[in-house]
Amino acid sequence: MNENGNLIETHGLTRIYGSGDATVRALDGVDLQVKRGEFVAVMGPSGSGKSTLMNILGCLDRPTAGQYILEGEDVSRLSRDELARVRNRKIGFVFQSYNLLPRLSAVKNVMLPLLYNSDEHLAKEERYERAIAALESVGLGDRVHHRPNEMSGGQQQRVAIARALVNRPAIILADEPTGNLDTRSSIEIMDLLHQLHRDGATIVMVTHDPDIAAHAQRVICVRDGKIESDGHDATGPCLERGRYDESE
Amino acid sequence: MNLSETFKVAWEGLALNKVRSFLTTLGVIIGVASVIMMLAVSAGAEAAIAEQINALGANLIIISPMRGVPGAGRTLLYDDVEAIIENVRGIDGVSAEFQTVQDVRGGTGNLSDISVLGVTSDFPGVRDYELSDGRFFTAEENERKLKVAVLGYGIARDLFGEESPIGQQITIGSTKMTVIGMMEEKGMVADVDYDGRVYIPITVMYQKFNPTRIGSDRVRTIYVKAESKEAMDSVINQITVLLAERHDVDPAQPDFNIQTQQDIISTQEATTEAFRNLLAWVAGVSLVVGGIGIMNIMLVSVTERTREIGLRQALGARPRDVLLQFLIEAVTLSLVGGLVGVLVGVGGAELLGRLGDMRTAIVPASVPLAFGAAAAVGIFFGYYPATKAAQLDPIEALRRE
């Protein structure tokens, strides 16, 4: 951990797709800091570069230029193997469509990240117990042997959150976590994220829904590969614009 | 992720598509079964040849009447045997054989339909067949047409039990004979029960059991033992010239047929080799086809599970973890095929040995060999799909529906 308390720091983060005349500048010099324990929402219209930003923050992609420092470690130039290790140990992903393996029970789905954790060499029993503990912490202690198709959407997303937590990551990256859920389940999931935040988790969440974004402490608005606004109150113009662009 | 877990994940993946997995392994099954059967046929043929050599004796030349040759008026006569003994140099012995089937009585037994062979005194030496008790008859005894008999091991036991048969009287057909010897135990060799025969002088055979009912003393087979392997060619030439002259035929178109063990073995080898080559070809083609089948199904699997691969990558799977997962899945497929193939191959070899006239002997080493071949096919043909899976971009893969 570096002295200034930033979990995430980016300097001039730039991502360019394609080559020659057909280049697209998806990210254009983004400077961003996220402190430990923050709950941040990222908003922006389609094509704004918010997905590219999330991919780089999630170590699924590398920036063309600029720096990405995660927990004091510069991860912008790591190899594929090293990136995989960073994803495994430091990042917990929550996807819009849950991405559970349908043939595996809840507990086995949650155990998956532990399978690739080559640092801790956990025995099978330890992995099982940690997965059960993670499922209990999201309120699914009574559903551990259910398969995804035997659970509601909200329950499936909670399994996915348990999976994101099981390796005790530095940060949770949630990409439209309520995008596939009805209102009631959405509230359930947001309550769960709030609870995790209260317990000290750092969360970065992409959403285009202002009501969901309003749950966060801080809203970052991305447009044309740049951060347009960044505020601790839900910034009205960004939300209005975001909504306007989504309906286009 | 350790290896046993990877195997388990692979197994679960395959169990999802049981029929597809089975069909995919069919090529490997046939290939592996062919490898096992091919080696079993080879080993069986070798065993049969070794037995043949053992049964006939070394450096043997076999003379028999030529069948179906126009102008082959005369057949082999006992005089020809004597002429060979007198004129041909470089030989260790000559034995003529003529066989009949008779009832044999003596001691406590009464045996019907026993093979009785009329032979000459050189028989044990020419055929590398020893006596276990008593002696064989001499050339003189043969010439004097003495009624003496040498019993095969089994006949002696059937008639006289554990007692020595030497000096006992037996009746062959209606002729009384004195037993002077007993052959060593030899058992069934190349479908001939050596222990179940009786040997008598060929001259007595002509006198008492002339099987042809023709006055002449015809011989069915003459066995000549050459002094050495090197002497074989010379002996064959001398016999060809001698018999052609005696039979008044052109040596290039004889009315007799001269074979060596090598000829017999070569004929046998040619048939088994043709079959062996066929099996080798089937094995090779099947393994390649099976491998392509595995590659094809693994490519389908990689496409179907792109999203799963993306998820695993997001959760921390390194390219090599993904590579290993799919490679092991391919190897598991081929090994399951190998296992079934071994069972089919062993069963097939057994069946072939029982139903066909081909001898088979399952080679134990062929089982690990076949498994190795199956695993190699899995690794070789599974590598490309596994590499494809490992090189997927996690972002693209996660986006795939």
Chai-1 contact restraints between the chains, C-beta under 6 A:
chainA,res_idxA,chainB,res_idxB,connection_type,confidence,min_distance_angstrom,max_distance_angstrom,comment,restraint_id
A,N55,B,I395,contact,1.0,0.0,6.0,A-B,restraint_1
A,L60,B,P394,contact,1.0,0.0,6.0,A-B,restraint_2
A,L60,B,I395,contact,1.0,0.0,6.0,A-B,restraint_3
A,D61,B,I395,contact,1.0,0.0,6.0,A-B,restraint_4
A,R80,B,P319,contact,1.0,0.0,6.0,A-B,restraint_5
A,D81,B,R318,contact,1.0,0.0,6.0,A-B,restraint_6
A,A84,B,G316,contact,1.0,0.0,6.0,A-B,restraint_7
A,A84,B,R318,contact,1.0,0.0,6.0,A-B,restraint_8
A,R87,B,G316,contact,1.0,0.0,6.0,A-B,restraint_9
A,N88,B,G316,contact,1.0,0.0,6.0,A-B,restraint_10
A,F93,B,A314,contact,1.0,0.0,6.0,A-B,restraint_11
A,N99,B,L311,contact,1.0,0.0,6.0,A-B,restraint_12
A,L112,B,L315,contact,1.0,0.0,6.0,A-B,restraint_13
A,P113,B,L315,contact,1.0,0.0,6.0,A-B,restraint_14
A,P113,B,G316,contact,1.0,0.0,6.0,A-B,restraint_15
A,L115,B,M1,contact,1.0,0.0,6.0,A-B,restraint_16
A,Y116,B,G316,contact,1.0,0.0,6.0,A-B,restraint_17
A,Y116,B,A317,contact,1.0,0.0,6.0,A-B,restraint_18
